[in-house]
Amino acid sequence: MFADDITLYCIGDSIDDVCSKIQTSIIEIAKWCNRNVVTIHLDKTEIMLLTRKDFIGPLRPVKLGDHVISFVNKSHCLGFTIDNKLSWGCHIKDLTTSMTKKVKLLHRFKSLPSQILEPIYFKGILPSVTYGISVWGNCSEAKLDGLEKIHLSAAKLIFKQQIPPSWKSLSYFYKERLLCLTHKATTGFALNKLQQSLRKVLIYAI
């Protein structure tokens, strides 16, 4: 749960098993909402199946009362665009569109000195791009290439084509975030689940 959003996760051995579990859980959620005078927004309620297996055939309908909930191939969750293959392609496509628009806006102020443009970019534009990069940054270089090009064009705009050696790529920020998370986990400052997962990885590596 996050604010007024609820995300329900169900794991099963088959598509039918998952649909059955989701249906049961949705009935329980609906009962809780009725008891607590909470209204579920039907148009914003959707289901996405994550599976590596190919599925042929009609999906078992899942209902919320008389309303049949739609199955989708991608969905938005806490700032991420997640697709049913977890490829991050849709998320990066949305980021590319958003970043392009913001850098174009920055282009309007290209006459300003680099000392002003640089903090505008790093405080007002880049954080929205690197949000959650420790999660989606493991995508292929081909997917990341478009964002890297926009990031580089911003550098050329800010520094009047003279890009300094200190300019860091998005791949660098991804690795930096992973190192920060690893440090927090190993020193006990990260979430317990993250610490436990890292310990398993380290044990496996050893």
KOLDO-522938 format. One record per atom (N, C-alpha, C): residue in one letter; residue number from 0; x, y, z. Coordinates in Angstrom, 3 decimals. Layout:
<nodes>
NODE rest  nr       px       py       pz
NODE    A NUM        X        Y        Z
...
</nodes>
This chain:
<nodes>
NODE rest  nr       px       py       pz
NODE    M   0    0.843   -1.194    0.000
NODE    M   0    0.000    0.000    0.000
NODE    M   0    0.879    1.245    0.000
NODE    F   1    0.481    2.270   -0.756
NODE    F   1    1.179    3.542   -0.792
NODE    F   1    0.136    4.628   -0.996
NODE    A   2   -0.069    5.465    0.041
NODE    A   2   -1.097    6.501   -0.008
NODE    A   2   -2.441    5.850   -0.337
NODE    D   3   -3.041    6.237   -1.458
NODE    D   3   -4.345    5.656   -1.805
NODE    D   3   -4.234    4.585   -2.881
NODE    D   4   -3.014    4.097   -3.120
NODE    D   4   -2.808    3.037   -4.118
NODE    D   4   -2.548    1.699   -3.434
NODE    I   5   -3.116    0.653   -3.985
NODE    I   5   -2.873   -0.704   -3.478
NODE    I   5   -2.407   -1.573   -4.637
NODE    T   6   -1.300   -2.276   -4.441
NODE    T   6   -0.808   -3.225   -5.436
NODE    T   6   -0.829   -4.617   -4.818
NODE    L   7   -1.497   -5.532   -5.476
NODE    L   7   -1.637   -6.903   -4.985
NODE    L   7   -0.777   -7.833   -5.840
NODE    Y   8    0.045   -8.629   -5.192
NODE    Y   8    0.903   -9.586   -5.899
NODE    Y   8    0.462  -11.004   -5.569
NODE    C   9    0.313  -11.830   -6.580
NODE    C   9   -0.023  -13.243   -6.385
NODE    C   9    0.932  -14.106   -7.209
NODE    I  10    1.388  -15.195   -6.630
NODE    I  10    2.300  -16.111   -7.316
NODE    I  10    1.628  -17.484   -7.415
NODE    G  11    1.692  -18.104   -8.574
NODE    G  11    1.070  -19.405   -8.752
NODE    G  11    1.804  -20.271   -9.743
NODE    D  12    1.427  -21.530   -9.823
NODE    D  12    2.084  -22.483  -10.723
NODE    D  12    1.554  -22.401  -12.148
NODE    S  13    0.409  -21.726  -12.326
NODE    S  13   -0.175  -21.597  -13.658
NODE    S  13   -0.956  -20.290  -13.730
NODE    I  14   -1.326  -19.900  -14.953
NODE    I  14   -2.119  -18.683  -15.139
NODE    I  14   -3.460  -18.798  -14.419
NODE    D  15   -4.106  -19.951  -14.561
NODE    D  15   -5.400  -20.159  -13.908
NODE    D  15   -5.274  -20.084  -12.388
NODE    D  16   -4.169  -20.621  -11.862
NODE    D  16   -3.932  -20.589  -10.417
NODE    D  16   -3.794  -19.148   -9.933
NODE    V  17   -3.050  -18.350  -10.695
NODE    V  17   -2.852  -16.948  -10.329
NODE    V  17   -4.178  -16.185  -10.381
NODE    C  18   -4.939  -16.382  -11.444
NODE    C  18   -6.231  -15.702  -11.587
NODE    C  18   -7.178  -16.060  -10.445
NODE    S  19   -7.149  -17.321  -10.043
NODE    S  19   -7.998  -17.770   -8.941
NODE    S  19   -7.605  -17.074   -7.637
NODE    K  20   -6.292  -16.976   -7.396
NODE    K  20   -5.809  -16.320   -6.173
NODE    K  20   -6.140  -14.832   -6.182
NODE    I  21   -5.980  -14.196   -7.353
NODE    I  21   -6.299  -12.775   -7.467
NODE    I  21   -7.781  -12.545   -7.193
NODE    Q  22   -8.630  -13.384   -7.768
NODE    Q  22  -10.073  -13.238   -7.568
NODE    Q  22  -10.428  -13.342   -6.087
NODE    T  23   -9.852  -14.325   -5.411
NODE    T  23  -10.119  -14.507   -3.978
NODE    T  23   -9.656  -13.296   -3.180
NODE    S  24   -8.468  -12.797   -3.518
NODE    S  24   -7.917  -11.649   -2.791
NODE    S  24   -8.719  -10.382   -3.041
NODE    I  25   -9.170  -10.183   -4.266
NODE    I  25   -9.957   -8.993   -4.610
NODE    I  25  -11.288   -8.990   -3.853
NODE    I  26  -11.882  -10.150   -3.694
NODE    I  26  -13.133  -10.250   -2.926
NODE    I  26  -12.891   -9.806   -1.481
NODE    E  27  -11.753  -10.239   -0.910
NODE    E  27  -11.423   -9.858    0.467
NODE    E  27  -11.142   -8.362    0.572
NODE    I  28  -10.431   -7.804   -0.430
NODE    I  28  -10.154   -6.367   -0.435
NODE    I  28  -11.452   -5.573   -0.532
NODE    A  29  -12.369   -6.031   -1.394
NODE    A  29  -13.656   -5.354   -1.554
NODE    A  29  -14.444   -5.358   -0.239
NODE    K  30  -14.391   -6.471    0.492
NODE    K  30  -15.079   -6.557    1.787
NODE    K  30  -14.488   -5.555    2.772
NODE    W  31  -13.154   -5.481    2.790
NODE    W  31  -12.476   -4.546    3.696
NODE    W  31  -12.859   -3.111    3.354
NODE    C  32  -12.881   -2.784    2.057
NODE    C  32  -13.242   -1.433    1.617
NODE    C  32  -14.676   -1.080    2.025
NODE    N  33  -15.582   -2.032    1.890
NODE    N  33  -16.975   -1.794    2.285
NODE    N  33  -17.089   -1.536    3.776
NODE    R  34  -16.328   -2.296    4.576
NODE    R  34  -16.370   -2.112    6.031
NODE    R  34  -15.806   -0.756    6.441
NODE    N  35  -14.816   -0.286    5.695
NODE    N  35  -14.131    0.951    6.066
NODE    N  35  -14.553    2.157    5.220
NODE    V  36  -15.655    2.004    4.508
NODE    V  36  -16.239    3.084    3.695
NODE    V  36  -15.187    3.658    2.730
NODE    V  37  -14.527    2.780    1.997
NODE    V  37  -13.538    3.167    0.986
NODE    V  37  -14.055    2.719   -0.376
NODE    T  38  -13.987    3.612   -1.356
NODE    T  38  -14.466    3.296   -2.700
NODE    T  38  -13.297    2.928   -3.610
NODE    I  39  -13.419    1.815   -4.298
NODE    I  39  -12.386    1.382   -5.249
NODE    I  39  -12.659    2.026   -6.603
NODE    H  40  -11.622    2.634   -7.194
NODE    H  40  -11.759    3.271   -8.507
NODE    H  40  -11.679    2.177   -9.578
NODE    L  41  -12.812    1.810  -10.133
NODE    L  41  -12.869    0.682  -11.066
NODE    L  41  -12.044    0.929  -12.328
NODE    D  42  -12.076    2.162  -12.840
NODE    D  42  -11.366    2.460  -14.092
NODE    D  42   -9.844    2.403  -13.929
NODE    K  43   -9.378    2.506  -12.685
NODE    K  43   -7.935    2.457  -12.439
NODE    K  43   -7.479    1.091  -11.927
NODE    T  44   -8.416    0.159  -11.842
NODE    T  44   -8.083   -1.185  -11.371
NODE    T  44   -7.761   -2.068  -12.566
NODE    E  45   -6.594   -2.688  -12.558
NODE    E  45   -6.152   -3.497  -13.700
NODE    E  45   -5.285   -4.653  -13.224
NODE    I  46   -5.099   -5.613  -14.103
NODE    I  46   -4.300   -6.804  -13.794
NODE    I  46   -3.228   -6.974  -14.865
NODE    M  47   -2.017   -7.295  -14.428
NODE    M  47   -0.948   -7.594  -15.375
NODE    M  47   -0.297   -8.920  -14.972
NODE    L  48   -0.176   -9.824  -15.927
NODE    L  48    0.426  -11.132  -15.676
NODE    L  48    1.901  -11.109  -16.078
NODE    L  49    2.756  -11.498  -15.159
NODE    L  49    4.192  -11.580  -15.427
NODE    L  49    4.565  -13.048  -15.551
NODE    T  50    4.970  -13.450  -16.729
NODE    T  50    5.329  -14.849  -16.935
NODE    T  50    6.307  -15.000  -18.092
NODE    R  51    7.176  -15.990  -17.993
NODE    R  51    8.100  -16.297  -19.082
NODE    R  51    7.475  -17.281  -20.072
NODE    K  52    6.391  -17.906  -19.649
NODE    K  52    5.756  -18.918  -20.485
NODE    K  52    4.799  -18.269  -21.477
NODE    D  53    4.725  -18.850  -22.655
NODE    D  53    3.742  -18.389  -23.633
NODE    D  53    2.367  -18.891  -23.226
NODE    F  54    1.376  -18.035  -23.373
NODE    F  54    0.025  -18.411  -22.968
NODE    F  54   -0.918  -18.254  -24.149
NODE    I  55   -1.603  -19.328  -24.479
NODE    I  55   -2.570  -19.308  -25.578
NODE    I  55   -3.931  -19.697  -25.017
NODE    G  56   -4.918  -18.900  -25.343
NODE    G  56   -6.254  -19.218  -24.847
NODE    G  56   -6.838  -18.059  -24.062
NODE    P  57   -8.112  -18.079  -23.843
NODE    P  57   -8.773  -16.983  -23.116
NODE    P  57   -8.364  -16.978  -21.647
NODE    L  58   -8.243  -15.778  -21.107
NODE    L  58   -7.923  -15.635  -19.693
NODE    L  58   -9.206  -15.744  -18.876
NODE    R  59   -9.079  -16.344  -17.747
NODE    R  59  -10.228  -16.453  -16.847
NODE    R  59  -10.606  -15.050  -16.363
NODE    P  60  -11.852  -14.618  -16.543
NODE    P  60  -12.238  -13.269  -16.124
NODE    P  60  -12.136  -13.098  -14.611
NODE    V  61  -11.606  -11.946  -14.215
NODE    V  61  -11.515  -11.602  -12.795
NODE    V  61  -12.428  -10.407  -12.571
NODE    K  62  -13.317  -10.501  -11.583
NODE    K  62  -14.333   -9.469  -11.394
NODE    K  62  -14.216   -8.782  -10.042
NODE    L  63  -14.614   -7.523  -10.062
NODE    L  63  -14.791   -6.755   -8.838
NODE    L  63  -16.263   -6.380   -8.803
NODE    G  64  -17.048   -7.179   -8.106
NODE    G  64  -18.490   -7.047   -8.188
NODE    G  64  -18.955   -7.501   -9.559
NODE    D  65  -19.659   -6.634  -10.279
NODE    D  65  -20.106   -6.937  -11.636
NODE    D  65  -19.115   -6.437  -12.693
NODE    H  66  -18.090   -5.736  -12.248
NODE    H  66  -17.107   -5.139  -13.164
NODE    H  66  -15.998   -6.142  -13.485
NODE    V  67  -15.769   -6.378  -14.786
NODE    V  67  -14.680   -7.260  -15.215
NODE    V  67  -13.395   -6.428  -15.305
NODE    I  68  -12.378   -6.833  -14.567
NODE    I  68  -11.116   -6.090  -14.530
NODE    I  68  -10.303   -6.392  -15.781
NODE    S  69   -9.762   -5.362  -16.386
NODE    S  69   -8.994   -5.513  -17.628
NODE    S  69   -7.592   -6.048  -17.363
NODE    F  70   -7.116   -6.899  -18.277
NODE    F  70   -5.728   -7.365  -18.267
NODE    F  70   -4.919   -6.413  -19.156
NODE    V  71   -3.767   -5.959  -18.667
NODE    V  71   -2.942   -5.016  -19.421
NODE    V  71   -1.535   -5.590  -19.613
NODE    N  72   -0.823   -5.054  -20.602
NODE    N  72    0.551   -5.488  -20.869
NODE    N  72    1.588   -4.589  -20.209
NODE    K  73    1.157   -3.416  -19.743
NODE    K  73    2.049   -2.523  -19.000
NODE    K  73    1.235   -1.722  -18.001
NODE    S  74    1.911   -1.252  -16.967
NODE    S  74    1.213   -0.520  -15.921
NODE    S  74    2.176    0.438  -15.243
NODE    H  75    1.639    1.453  -14.601
NODE    H  75    2.458    2.427  -13.873
NODE    H  75    2.372    2.129  -12.381
NODE    C  76    3.525    2.096  -11.741
NODE    C  76    3.574    1.785  -10.310
NODE    C  76    4.685    2.593   -9.648
NODE    L  77    4.299    3.562   -8.818
NODE    L  77    5.247    4.362   -8.030
NODE    L  77    6.379    4.947   -8.881
NODE    G  78    6.024    5.524  -10.013
NODE    G  78    7.019    6.193  -10.842
NODE    G  78    7.676    5.316  -11.882
NODE    F  79    7.312    4.049  -11.925
NODE    F  79    7.879    3.127  -12.905
NODE    F  79    6.808    2.708  -13.908
NODE    T  80    7.221    2.491  -15.149
NODE    T  80    6.350    1.869  -16.142
NODE    T  80    6.824    0.427  -16.291
NODE    I  81    6.012   -0.504  -15.833
NODE    I  81    6.393   -1.915  -15.807
NODE    I  81    5.635   -2.661  -16.895
NODE    D  82    6.348   -3.440  -17.705
NODE    D  82    5.671   -4.251  -18.719
NODE    D  82    5.648   -5.707  -18.281
NODE    N  83    4.848   -6.505  -18.965
NODE    N  83    4.625   -7.885  -18.515
NODE    N  83    5.805   -8.820  -18.762
NODE    K  84    6.876   -8.319  -19.382
NODE    K  84    8.083   -9.118  -19.574
NODE    K  84    9.244   -8.601  -18.728
NODE    L  85    8.976   -7.521  -17.954
NODE    L  85   10.006   -6.883  -17.128
NODE    L  85   11.247   -6.530  -17.954
NODE    S  86   11.017   -6.006  -19.149
NODE    S  86   12.134   -5.675  -20.038
NODE    S  86   12.618   -4.246  -19.835
NODE    W  87   11.818   -3.414  -19.157
NODE    W  87   12.100   -1.993  -18.919
NODE    W  87   12.068   -1.168  -20.198
NODE    G  88   11.686   -1.779  -21.308
NODE    G  88   11.620   -1.042  -22.571
NODE    G  88   10.605    0.081  -22.522
NODE    C  89    9.415   -0.196  -21.981
NODE    C  89    8.356    0.819  -21.893
NODE    C  89    8.763    1.941  -20.947
NODE    H  90    9.404    1.574  -19.837
NODE    H  90    9.832    2.585  -18.861
NODE    H  90   10.856    3.531  -19.482
NODE    I  91   11.836    2.974  -20.181
NODE    I  91   12.883    3.794  -20.794
NODE    I  91   12.317    4.636  -21.931
NODE    K  92   11.338    4.095  -22.644
NODE    K  92   10.687    4.869  -23.708
NODE    K  92    9.994    6.097  -23.121
NODE    D  93    9.295    5.919  -21.999
NODE    D  93    8.635    7.047  -21.336
NODE    D  93    9.665    8.050  -20.817
NODE    L  94   10.764    7.523  -20.256
NODE    L  94   11.829    8.401  -19.761
NODE    L  94   12.442    9.213  -20.899
NODE    T  95   12.650    8.565  -22.032
NODE    T  95   13.242    9.234  -23.189
NODE    T  95   12.366   10.387  -23.657
NODE    T  96   11.062   10.147  -23.725
NODE    T  96   10.126   11.201  -24.139
NODE    T  96   10.151   12.372  -23.160
NODE    S  97   10.101   12.049  -21.872
NODE    S  97   10.092   13.077  -20.833
NODE    S  97   11.405   13.860  -20.811
NODE    M  98   12.525   13.145  -20.903
NODE    M  98   13.834   13.798  -20.857
NODE    M  98   14.052   14.696  -22.066
NODE    T  99   13.604   14.251  -23.231
NODE    T  99   13.727   15.055  -24.459
NODE    T  99   13.013   16.387  -24.310
NODE    K 100   11.796   16.366  -23.768
NODE    K 100   11.016   17.588  -23.580
NODE    K 100   11.718   18.538  -22.609
NODE    K 101   12.275   17.986  -21.534
NODE    K 101   12.909   18.824  -20.520
NODE    K 101   14.206   19.447  -21.030
NODE    V 102   14.984   18.690  -21.798
NODE    V 102   16.221   19.237  -22.353
NODE    V 102   15.903   20.302  -23.406
NODE    K 103   14.799   20.138  -24.128
NODE    K 103   14.373   21.168  -25.085
NODE    K 103   14.020   22.464  -24.369
NODE    L 104   13.397   22.336  -23.201
NODE    L 104   13.100   23.516  -22.397
NODE    L 104   14.386   24.182  -21.927
NODE    L 105   15.359   23.357  -21.560
NODE    L 105   16.656   23.890  -21.131
NODE    L 105   17.338   24.642  -22.274
NODE    H 106   17.073   24.195  -23.489
NODE    H 106   17.681   24.810  -24.673
NODE    H 106   17.259   26.275  -24.817
NODE    R 107   16.097   26.615  -24.278
NODE    R 107   15.625   27.997  -24.353
NODE    R 107   16.531   28.946  -23.571
NODE    F 108   17.253   28.391  -22.595
NODE    F 108   18.104   29.222  -21.741
NODE    F 108   19.590   29.011  -22.044
NODE    K 109   19.882   28.576  -23.267
NODE    K 109   21.260   28.246  -23.625
NODE    K 109   22.207   29.430  -23.534
NODE    S 110   21.668   30.647  -23.574
NODE    S 110   22.525   31.837  -23.482
NODE    S 110   23.048   32.070  -22.068
NODE    L 111   22.426   31.398  -21.094
NODE    L 111   22.879   31.546  -19.708
NODE    L 111   24.234   30.861  -19.520
NODE    P 112   25.031   31.318  -18.574
NODE    P 112   26.347   30.691  -18.345
NODE    P 112   26.224   29.275  -17.812
NODE    S 113   27.281   28.506  -18.008
NODE    S 113   27.292   27.103  -17.577
NODE    S 113   27.061   26.970  -16.077
NODE    Q 114   27.534   27.936  -15.293
NODE    Q 114   27.389   27.884  -13.842
NODE    Q 114   25.925   27.911  -13.406
NODE    I 115   25.044   28.415  -14.276
NODE    I 115   23.605   28.434  -13.966
NODE    I 115   22.903   27.222  -14.576
NODE    L 116   23.264   26.887  -15.812
NODE    L 116   22.611   25.771  -16.503
NODE    L 116   22.904   24.428  -15.836
NODE    E 117   24.133   24.249  -15.358
NODE    E 117   24.522   22.955  -14.770
NODE    E 117   23.665   22.582  -13.564
NODE    P 118   23.502   23.464  -12.554
NODE    P 118   22.638   23.081  -11.420
NODE    P 118   21.171   22.911  -11.809
NODE    I 119   20.715   23.671  -12.822
NODE    I 119   19.333   23.491  -13.281
NODE    I 119   19.147   22.065  -13.796
NODE    Y 120   20.125   21.590  -14.552
NODE    Y 120   20.038   20.237  -15.122
NODE    Y 120   20.160   19.172  -14.045
NODE    F 121   21.148   19.318  -13.165
NODE    F 121   21.420   18.268  -12.187
NODE    F 121   20.433   18.254  -11.020
NODE    K 122   19.752   19.362  -10.796
NODE    K 122   18.777   19.406   -9.704
NODE    K 122   17.332   19.349  -10.187
NODE    G 123   17.100   19.808  -11.424
NODE    G 123   15.728   19.870  -11.903
NODE    G 123   15.340   18.862  -12.965
NODE    I 124   16.335   18.281  -13.651
NODE    I 124   16.026   17.358  -14.756
NODE    I 124   16.554   15.950  -14.482
NODE    L 125   17.828   15.841  -14.195
NODE    L 125   18.452   14.517  -14.070
NODE    L 125   17.848   13.642  -12.969
NODE    P 126   17.472   14.176  -11.792
NODE    P 126   16.895   13.313  -10.747
NODE    P 126   15.655   12.549  -11.205
NODE    S 127   14.837   13.162  -12.069
NODE    S 127   13.641   12.471  -12.551
NODE    S 127   13.999   11.348  -13.523
NODE    V 128   15.189   11.436  -14.127
NODE    V 128   15.653   10.402  -15.053
NODE    V 128   16.307    9.251  -14.289
NODE    T 129   17.121    9.583  -13.302
NODE    T 129   17.864    8.557  -12.563
NODE    T 129   17.060    7.947  -11.416
NODE    Y 130   15.821    8.413  -11.228
NODE    Y 130   14.975    7.830  -10.190
NODE    Y 130   14.822    6.323  -10.421
NODE    G 131   15.202    5.549   -9.417
NODE    G 131   15.066    4.097   -9.520
NODE    G 131   16.038    3.443  -10.479
NODE    I 132   17.123    4.140  -10.841
NODE    I 132   18.052    3.576  -11.830
NODE    I 132   18.749    2.319  -11.308
NODE    S 133   18.815    2.158  -10.001
NODE    S 133   19.410    0.943   -9.447
NODE    S 133   18.565   -0.282   -9.761
NODE    V 134   17.289   -0.056  -10.118
NODE    V 134   16.395   -1.157  -10.479
NODE    V 134   16.402   -1.405  -11.984
NODE    W 135   16.162   -0.340  -12.775
NODE    W 135   16.034   -0.526  -14.221
NODE    W 135   17.354   -0.334  -14.976
NODE    G 136   18.389    0.105  -14.294
NODE    G 136   19.662    0.371  -14.963
NODE    G 136   20.397   -0.863  -15.469
NODE    N 137   19.895   -2.055  -15.101
NODE    N 137   20.527   -3.290  -15.582
NODE    N 137   20.013   -3.702  -16.955
NODE    C 138   19.268   -2.795  -17.609
NODE    C 138   18.767   -3.098  -18.947
NODE    C 138   19.926   -3.136  -19.937
NODE    S 139   19.656   -3.524  -21.155
NODE    S 139   20.708   -3.625  -22.167
NODE    S 139   21.252   -2.242  -22.528
NODE    E 140   22.488   -2.211  -23.007
NODE    E 140   23.095   -0.947  -23.424
NODE    E 140   22.317   -0.314  -24.568
NODE    A 141   21.726   -1.151  -25.412
NODE    A 141   20.943   -0.636  -26.541
NODE    A 141   19.753    0.187  -26.055
NODE    K 142   19.080   -0.289  -24.990
NODE    K 142   17.942    0.446  -24.449
NODE    K 142   18.395    1.746  -23.787
NODE    L 143   19.555    1.706  -23.163
NODE    L 143   20.065    2.871  -22.443
NODE    L 143   20.694    3.901  -23.386
NODE    D 144   21.010    3.470  -24.585
NODE    D 144   21.743    4.318  -25.528
NODE    D 144   21.009    5.622  -25.851
NODE    G 145   19.684    5.552  -26.027
NODE    G 145   18.915    6.748  -26.349
NODE    G 145   19.000    7.789  -25.242
NODE    L 146   18.872    7.334  -23.994
NODE    L 146   18.967    8.246  -22.855
NODE    L 146   20.371    8.841  -22.739
NODE    E 147   21.372    8.009  -23.001
NODE    E 147   22.766    8.486  -22.925
NODE    E 147   23.007    9.609  -23.943
NODE    K 148   22.423    9.476  -25.119
NODE    K 148   22.604   10.493  -26.157
NODE    K 148   21.973   11.822  -25.739
NODE    I 149   20.794   11.745  -25.121
NODE    I 149   20.133   12.967  -24.652
NODE    I 149   20.948   13.591  -23.514
NODE    H 150   21.446   12.741  -22.638
NODE    H 150   22.286   13.184  -21.510
NODE    H 150   23.535   13.893  -22.040
NODE    L 151   24.122   13.362  -23.097
NODE    L 151   25.314   13.958  -23.702
NODE    L 151   24.976   15.278  -24.410
NODE    S 152   23.811   15.321  -25.043
NODE    S 152   23.402   16.566  -25.706
NODE    S 152   23.194   17.679  -24.682
NODE    A 153   22.716   17.309  -23.491
NODE    A 153   22.553   18.292  -22.419
NODE    A 153   23.908   18.839  -21.993
NODE    A 154   24.907   17.956  -21.951
NODE    A 154   26.261   18.380  -21.583
NODE    A 154   26.802   19.373  -22.607
NODE    K 155   26.595   19.091  -23.888
NODE    K 155   27.057   19.995  -24.939
NODE    K 155   26.371   21.351  -24.849
NODE    L 156   25.079   21.319  -24.492
NODE    L 156   24.318   22.555  -24.354
NODE    L 156   24.824   23.372  -23.164
NODE    I 157   25.046   22.690  -22.045
NODE    I 157   25.454   23.369  -20.819
NODE    I 157   26.851   23.986  -20.948
NODE    F 158   27.761   23.211  -21.523
NODE    F 158   29.165   23.643  -21.566
NODE    F 158   29.592   24.165  -22.937
NODE    K 159   28.589   24.551  -23.757
NODE    K 159   28.866   25.180  -25.056
NODE    K 159   29.793   24.320  -25.918
NODE    Q 160   29.452   23.019  -26.006
NODE    Q 160   30.155   22.026  -26.837
NODE    Q 160   31.475   21.557  -26.233
NODE    Q 161   31.931   22.164  -25.158
NODE    Q 161   33.197   21.772  -24.524
NODE    Q 161   32.908   20.920  -23.289
NODE    I 162   32.658   19.631  -23.498
NODE    I 162   32.274   18.746  -22.394
NODE    I 162   33.483   18.471  -21.502
NODE    P 163   33.366   18.741  -20.203
NODE    P 163   34.501   18.507  -19.296
NODE    P 163   34.739   17.024  -19.049
NODE    P 164   35.967   16.637  -18.723
NODE    P 164   36.281   15.222  -18.449
NODE    P 164   35.511   14.669  -17.247
NODE    S 165   35.054   15.555  -16.381
NODE    S 165   34.361   15.118  -15.163
NODE    S 165   32.905   14.712  -15.414
NODE    W 166   32.409   14.918  -16.642
NODE    W 166   31.009   14.579  -16.955
NODE    W 166   30.801   13.077  -16.869
NODE    K 167   29.820   12.651  -16.082
NODE    K 167   29.571   11.228  -15.843
NODE    K 167   28.391   10.734  -16.684
NODE    S 168   28.506    9.505  -17.184
NODE    S 168   27.443    8.888  -17.974
NODE    S 168   26.352    8.342  -17.059
NODE    L 169   25.199    7.996  -17.644
NODE    L 169   24.115    7.384  -16.873
NODE    L 169   24.523    6.012  -16.354
NODE    S 170   25.362    5.318  -17.101
NODE    S 170   25.874    4.014  -16.652
NODE    S 170   26.690    4.184  -15.374
NODE    Y 171   27.409    5.288  -15.282
NODE    Y 171   28.196    5.581  -14.080
NODE    Y 171   27.263    5.764  -12.882
NODE    F 172   26.161    6.516  -13.078
NODE    F 172   25.223    6.749  -11.987
NODE    F 172   24.579    5.442  -11.530
NODE    Y 173   24.333    4.536  -12.479
NODE    Y 173   23.767    3.223  -12.139
NODE    Y 173   24.723    2.449  -11.231
NODE    K 174   25.990    2.399  -11.615
NODE    K 174   26.985    1.676  -10.824
NODE    K 174   27.197    2.345   -9.469
NODE    E 175   27.145    3.666   -9.460
NODE    E 175   27.309    4.405   -8.208
NODE    E 175   26.184    4.074   -7.234
NODE    R 176   24.941    4.035   -7.737
NODE    R 176   23.793    3.694   -6.887
NODE    R 176   23.922    2.280   -6.322
NODE    L 177   24.369    1.345   -7.173
NODE    L 177   24.537   -0.035   -6.692
NODE    L 177   25.583   -0.108   -5.593
NODE    L 178   26.672    0.635   -5.764
NODE    L 178   27.725    0.650   -4.738
NODE    L 178   27.209    1.249   -3.434
NODE    C 179   26.404    2.315   -3.540
NODE    C 179   25.832    2.935   -2.342
NODE    C 179   24.901    1.969   -1.619
NODE    L 180   24.063    1.265   -2.389
NODE    L 180   23.155    0.285   -1.789
NODE    L 180   23.928   -0.854   -1.135
NODE    T 181   24.978   -1.310   -1.804
NODE    T 181   25.804   -2.389   -1.257
NODE    T 181   26.465   -1.952    0.042
NODE    H 182   26.969   -0.728    0.058
NODE    H 182   27.617   -0.197    1.266
NODE    H 182   26.620   -0.111    2.420
NODE    K 183   25.416    0.395    2.132
NODE    K 183   24.393    0.511    3.171
NODE    K 183   23.997   -0.868    3.706
NODE    A 184   23.897   -1.834    2.790
NODE    A 184   23.498   -3.179    3.196
NODE    A 184   24.558   -3.851    4.058
NODE    T 185   25.823   -3.660    3.679
NODE    T 185   26.912   -4.301    4.428
NODE    T 185   27.194   -3.620    5.761
NODE    T 186   26.786   -2.349    5.902
NODE    T 186   27.017   -1.625    7.159
NODE    T 186   25.763   -1.533    8.020
NODE    G 187   24.671   -2.196    7.555
NODE    G 187   23.473   -2.276    8.369
NODE    G 187   22.538   -1.088    8.278
NODE    F 188   22.672   -0.270    7.245
NODE    F 188   21.818    0.910    7.111
NODE    F 188   20.741    0.742    6.045
NODE    A 189   20.642   -0.428    5.462
NODE    A 189   19.638   -0.665    4.419
NODE    A 189   18.462   -1.445    5.011
NODE    L 190   17.402   -1.605    4.212
NODE    L 190   16.256   -2.392    4.640
NODE    L 190   16.683   -3.833    4.909
NODE    N 191   16.034   -4.483    5.866
NODE    N 191   16.400   -5.844    6.249
NODE    N 191   16.360   -6.811    5.069
NODE    K 192   15.322   -6.669    4.214
NODE    K 192   15.194   -7.576    3.075
NODE    K 192   16.365   -7.409    2.115
NODE    L 193   16.804   -6.148    1.926
NODE    L 193   17.934   -5.889    1.037
NODE    L 193   19.209   -6.477    1.625
NODE    Q 194   19.392   -6.345    2.937
NODE    Q 194   20.571   -6.905    3.594
NODE    Q 194   20.585   -8.425    3.474
NODE    Q 195   19.436   -9.049    3.680
NODE    Q 195   19.355  -10.508    3.578
NODE    Q 195   19.639  -10.989    2.163
NODE    S 196   19.108  -10.269    1.164
NODE    S 196   19.334  -10.642   -0.233
NODE    S 196   20.804  -10.525   -0.593
NODE    L 197   21.451   -9.444   -0.120
NODE    L 197   22.863   -9.239   -0.436
NODE    L 197   23.721  -10.317    0.196
NODE    R 198   23.377  -10.709    1.426
NODE    R 198   24.147  -11.765    2.095
NODE    R 198   24.083  -13.065    1.291
NODE    K 199   22.889  -13.352    0.766
NODE    K 199   22.724  -14.568   -0.051
NODE    K 199   23.600  -14.502   -1.296
NODE    V 200   23.639  -13.324   -1.923
NODE    V 200   24.449  -13.140   -3.128
NODE    V 200   25.927  -13.310   -2.803
NODE    L 201   26.370  -12.721   -1.699
NODE    L 201   27.781  -12.810   -1.303
NODE    L 201   28.167  -14.242   -0.966
NODE    I 202   27.268  -14.948   -0.264
NODE    I 202   27.539  -16.344    0.075
NODE    I 202   27.643  -17.192   -1.189
NODE    Y 203   26.728  -16.935   -2.132
NODE    Y 203   26.743  -17.669   -3.397
NODE    Y 203   28.031  -17.382   -4.169
NODE    A 204   28.474  -16.103   -4.150
NODE    A 204   29.685  -15.725   -4.866
NODE    A 204   30.914  -16.370   -4.264
NODE    I 205   30.931  -16.456   -2.923
NODE    I 205   32.079  -17.067   -2.246
NODE    I 205   32.140  -18.559   -2.542
</nodes>
